[in-house]
Amino acid sequence: MKKSLLIIATLFTGAAMAAPQITLENVNPIEVSAQQEKVKIEADALPDAVKSTIAADETLKALPIAEAYQITQLDGTFLFEVIFDDGTEEKLTKKYDQEGKEIVN
């Protein structure tokens, strides 16, 4: 009887010692992401400032515009994403603000 009690006590003690320790780590912190609205527009609908910036760039003015998007920012301003068809599988993408300044990431 004493042996069986000793064996049971040893098993429970061993199981308690072998249990994995739980660590409280914040693996995925909560990210607050603001949603921006991205709307496809016609190339003709781009602001004149953006069009003139594109026309002034020697590397871009000969390329056709494949797609254009208007992206609404949280502060109410707009960004414009213009995708140029440069003849490659990966098309050339540029972003501009409302004043026609290129936004470099």
C-alpha positions as CSV (number, residue, x, y, z in Angstrom):
1,M,0.0,0.0,0.0
2,K,2.8,2.4,0.9
3,K,4.5,1.6,-2.4
4,S,1.4,2.4,-4.5
5,L,0.9,5.7,-2.6
6,L,4.5,6.6,-3.2
7,I,4.3,5.7,-6.9
8,I,1.1,7.8,-7.3
9,A,2.6,10.7,-5.4
10,T,5.8,10.5,-7.6
11,L,3.7,10.4,-10.8
12,F,1.6,13.5,-9.8
13,T,4.7,15.4,-8.8
14,G,6.5,14.4,-12.1
15,A,3.5,15.4,-14.1
16,A,3.2,18.8,-12.3
17,M,6.9,19.5,-12.9
18,A,6.7,18.4,-16.6
19,A,3.8,20.7,-17.4
20,P,4.7,23.5,-19.9
21,Q,5.0,26.9,-18.4
22,I,2.5,29.4,-19.8
23,T,4.1,32.7,-20.7
24,L,1.9,35.7,-21.4
25,E,3.4,37.2,-24.6
26,N,1.6,39.5,-26.8
27,V,2.4,37.7,-30.1
28,N,0.1,39.7,-32.3
29,P,-0.3,43.3,-30.9
30,I,-3.5,44.9,-31.8
31,E,-3.0,47.2,-34.8
32,V,-5.3,50.0,-35.5
33,S,-5.6,50.4,-39.2
34,A,-7.5,53.1,-40.9
35,Q,-9.3,52.2,-44.0
36,Q,-8.5,54.2,-47.1
37,E,-11.0,54.3,-50.0
38,K,-9.4,53.4,-53.3
39,V,-11.5,54.2,-56.4
40,K,-10.6,53.5,-60.0
41,I,-10.9,56.6,-62.2
42,E,-10.3,57.4,-65.8
43,A,-6.9,58.9,-66.7
44,D,-8.8,62.0,-67.9
45,A,-10.2,62.5,-64.4
46,L,-6.7,63.0,-62.9
47,P,-6.1,66.5,-61.6
48,D,-4.3,69.0,-64.0
49,A,-1.4,69.2,-61.5
50,V,-0.8,65.4,-61.8
51,K,-1.2,65.4,-65.6
52,S,1.3,68.3,-65.9
53,T,3.8,66.5,-63.7
54,I,3.5,63.3,-65.8
55,A,3.9,65.4,-69.0
56,A,7.0,67.1,-67.7
57,D,8.7,63.7,-66.8
58,E,10.6,62.5,-69.9
59,T,10.5,58.9,-68.8
60,L,6.7,58.9,-68.3
61,K,5.1,61.1,-70.9
62,A,5.5,58.5,-73.7
63,L,4.0,55.7,-71.6
64,P,0.3,55.0,-71.8
65,I,-1.7,55.1,-68.5
66,A,-3.0,51.6,-67.9
67,E,-5.0,52.4,-64.7
68,A,-5.5,55.3,-62.4
69,Y,-6.9,55.3,-58.8
70,Q,-8.0,58.0,-56.4
71,I,-7.2,57.2,-52.8
72,T,-9.1,59.1,-50.1
73,Q,-6.9,59.8,-47.0
74,L,-8.2,60.1,-43.5
75,D,-7.7,63.9,-43.5
76,G,-9.9,64.2,-46.5
77,T,-7.1,64.8,-49.0
78,F,-6.5,62.6,-52.0
79,L,-3.6,60.6,-53.4
80,F,-3.5,59.4,-57.0
81,E,-2.0,56.1,-58.0
82,V,-1.1,55.9,-61.7
83,I,-0.1,52.7,-63.3
84,F,1.8,53.0,-66.6
85,D,2.1,50.3,-69.2
86,D,5.8,50.1,-69.9
87,G,5.6,46.9,-71.9
88,T,6.8,44.6,-69.1
89,E,4.7,42.2,-67.0
90,E,5.2,44.4,-63.9
91,K,3.8,47.7,-64.7
92,L,5.3,51.0,-63.5
93,T,3.3,52.5,-60.6
94,K,3.7,56.0,-59.3
95,K,1.8,57.9,-56.6
96,Y,1.0,61.7,-56.6
97,D,-0.6,64.1,-54.1
98,Q,-3.2,66.6,-55.1
99,E,-0.5,69.2,-56.1
100,G,1.1,66.8,-58.5
101,K,4.1,66.0,-56.3
102,E,5.3,62.4,-56.6
103,I,5.2,60.5,-53.4
104,V,8.2,58.2,-53.0
105,N,7.8,55.3,-50.6
